[in-house]
Amino acid sequence: MPSRGNPPKSHVGSALHVMDADKKHAIDKVSTALIATIHDYLDRGLPLRRIVLVASILKNCGVRIPDSERLAKRLLSEQKSDGGWVDCEDTAWFLYYLYDRKDFEQNVRKGLAWLADERIGNTGWGFCIRDKACIPITAQILYFLPHFSPVSEAMHWLENQWNNDLHSPINLNYKAAWYLLSFYKLQHSTNLSLEIFNKSVDYLIKEQRDDGSWGPWKNHPAPSGCFITGICMAAIALSYRSSKDKTIIPALKNGIRWIEGNQLENGLFPTHYIEEGSAWILFGLSKALSVIKDGPI
């Protein structure tokens, strides 16, 4: 965490201005703390992935980052000659951060071409072309780069893969969440299964723990995690308009209570990679609050 004085004020996007004062205070606290963290990590030259993941989630949540130009320059300085960065996951995040900048169009095109070549056959993506395709990395690419040309075929692979997992003895909640996030981005451009979608929403709500959080699965002995809770909340929140499940709103409200009960005084959340875990909480919280607009929690 940065040790400098007062962090800069955050600038939260207009989508979040509908919330009441208490809700806005909670999201402003974590946004402001994460902005200060980015500034500190850039000063100290920490690994780029730790910085850009947080910055990209802030961008996705409509939060302006004062260090945006400084971060973009470092991103370009570390892009490899073939167009990629360290691996497929990092490259997807970095491209998302640069994607809407016209002055970086050539860099983005090179990165997308590299990413297309790293796709594993007719499936999805792993960390690299020598890896095995997996749901989390494929879904990150689908969610953050939905206009990328190979995504439709990769989404069908992901849906089939998740459907197999859904009916297996062991399911992982974050995989369900990544599937739903990808569905949200591609449902209007790709022919996808509403049956699998609705089953996945129902599954994820039933997997919520009694305190409002999520773990790897409901009865897993591991404690609830900021990443899993944040991504599960975002997934069901973004599924709300397409789903007829009336239990989504109560589930989101329970999740928000858990978040409010675990937020530290400095605005972050108690987890190992504190900036990353806190960013995922912001991701889930912002999507939940955009759905829950009326009345107190």
N, C-alpha and C positions, 0 to 999 in steps of 0.2 A: 504494500500500500504506500502511496505517496506520503511523505512526511512534511511536504511544503505547507504553507498556510491555507487560507480558504480556497477551495477549488472553484473553477469558473462556473458561472451560472449556466444551467442547461437550457436548451431551447427545444421544447417538446412540440412535435407536430400537431397540426390542428385536429387530427383525429382523436386526440386525447383530451381536448379542451372541454368535452362534454361532462367529464367526471366531476364529482363533488370535491370539496377542498381537502378532505382527509385522504381520499384516493390519490389525488394529484400530488399531495405532499409525499406519499410513499414512493410514487414513481419518479418524482423529481429528485428525491434523495439518492436513489440508486443510480439514476442517470448522471447526476452531478459527480458522484463518487467515481463512476466509470470513466467519465471524461478526464478527471484528474489522474486516474490510473494510466490512461493512454499517454498523457503528457509526461508522466514520470517514467514510464517504460521506454518511451522514445528517447528521453534524456539519457537513460542508462543503457541504451542499445540492446534491450532484451530481444529474444527471438521474435521474428516478425509475425509468426502465426498467433502468438498470444495477444499481440496488439490488434491485428486485423480482425480476428474473430469478434472481439469486443466492439471494434469500430463498425463492423458490418452489421452486427445486431442493433447497435445504436441507430445506424442508418435505416435499417429495416423498420425500426420503431419510430422513425420521424424525428430523431434527435440530432441536432447540428453539432458537429465536432470542430472546435476551433483549430485543432492541429491537422485538419484535413489535407492541406497542401503539403505539409511536411511529411505526412505519412505516405501520400501518393508518390512523392519523390523517392522515398526509400523503397517503396514497392517496385518502382521502375528500375531502380539501381540493382535490385536482386532478381529481376526476371532473367532467366537463362536465354541463351541465343536461340534455342529451339522454340521459345515462346512460353514454356512452362515455368513453374517454380519447383518446390521440393517434391511434391507428389500431386495426385489428382485432387485430394481433399483441399490442400492448401491453395492450389491453382483455382479451384471453384470459388473459394472465399475471396481470393485476391481479385479475380475477375469481376465478381459481384460488386466489390467496392469501387472498382474503376469503371464499371460498365456504362454508366450514363454520362461519361466525360468525353466530349467530342475531341478534345486534344489528345486523348489516349486511345483513339479508335484503332490505330495500327497495332498497338500493344495488345489490345483486347482481341483483335482478329487473330493474331499469332497465338495467343493463349488458347482461344477456342479451337483453333486448328490442332494444336498439340493435344488438347483434351479429347478431341474427336478420335485422334489416332490411338489414344490410350484406352479406349473402350474395348472391353474383352469380348470379342466375337459379336454375337447378336444379343448379348446379355446387357449388363450394366458396367459399373466401374468398381475396381478395388483401389488400393493405394497407387498401383501402377499396373501396366499391362501384364506383368508376370504374376500378378496377384490373382485371387479369386474374386469375382464380382460379389458385392454384398449390398444389403439394403441401405445401411446408413450412409455410405459414401455416394451410392447412386442417387439416393433421395436428396442429399444435399445439393447435388448438381441439378436435379430436376426442379427443386424448389427455388433455388437462387438464380438459375439460368434457364427459365422455362421456355425461352424462344430459341434455344440452342437446337440446331437441326436434328441431332440424333435422339431427342428426348422422348418422342412418341413411342418408338420401338422399345426403348429402355424402360419406359413406364409400364408397358405391357409385361415385360419380364419381371419388373418389381412387383406388380400386382399379383402375378402368378406365384412368385416366390413368397410373398407375404401370405397369400391364401394357404399355401402349404404349411407355413409356420403357424398360422392361426389354428389349424386343425391338428397340430402336432402336440405331444404331451407337454412340452415346455414352450411357453411364449415369452417374449421380452417386450415390455411395454413401450420402450423407446422405438422398437421396430414398427409397432402399430402406429405410433405417433408420426414417424417419418413417412409411412405410407399415406396417412391422412393428409399430411402437409403437401405431399406430391400430388395427391388427388385434387386438393383445393386449387393448385396452380394449373393443372392440365385437364380438368374435367370438361371444359368447354371446347377443347381442341382435340381431344383424344377419346375414343369410344371405350369407356371404362364401366366396370360392374357396380351398379348401385347396390346390389345384394352384398358384395364384399365390403363396400363402403359402410353400409348400415350395420353390418355385423361387427365391423371394426370399431365404430363409434360405441356401440353397445358394450363390446368387450372392454374398451378402455375406461368407460365410466364404471363398470363393475369392478375393475382393477384398482380403483381409487381406494386408498386406505381410509380408515375411519376418521383420522385427523385431517383429511383433505389433501394429503400428499400422495405421491406415487413412488414406488421402488422398482427394482428390476421386474418383479411381479408381486402380487398382493401379499402373499405369505412368505416371501423371500426373507431370510434372516437379516439381510443387509438393511441398514437404516434408509430412510427416505433420502433421495438425492435432489439437489437443486437442478441439475441438468434434466433428470427424468421428469420431475414435477413441472418444470418450466415448459418443456417440449410437449408434454401431455396436455397441459392446459392450453397451449397455443393450438394444438391439433384439434381438440374438441371445440374450441372457440371458433376457429375458422371453418369448422364443419357445421356450425349452427344453422346457417341459412339453407343448407342443402339437406340437412337431416330433420326427420320428424320426431326425433327423440326429445321428449319434454324434460328429461333429467339433466340435460346439458347445463342449464342455468344454475340449478342447485349445486351441481358438481363444481362449476366455476366459482361460485360463492364460497364453497368449502375450501377450495384451493386458495382463494384470496385470504381467507382467515388464517390458513397455515402460513402463508407468506408473511402476513402482517405480524404474526406471532414469532417469526424467526428472523426478522430484519434487525441487523445490528444498529447501534446508534450512529455509526458512520455511513449508514445507508446500504452497506453490502450484506452478504449472507455468509454464515459459517460453513465453509467448505474448503477442501484442500487447495485447489486452484481458485482462489477467492474471486478473482476478476472474471474468470470464465463461468463459474457457477452462478455468480450474480448476474452476468449478462443473460444467461438462459432464463433466470427468473424474470428479468425485465421483458424478455421476449414473450413469455407466457402471460405475464401480468398485463402487458400492453394489449395483447390480443383479447384477453378476457374482459378488460375494462371497456374495450370498444364494443363489446356485446352487451355488457351490463351497464346501461346508461341511466336507468330510472330508479330513484330511491336509494336508501342506505343499504349497505350489505347486511 
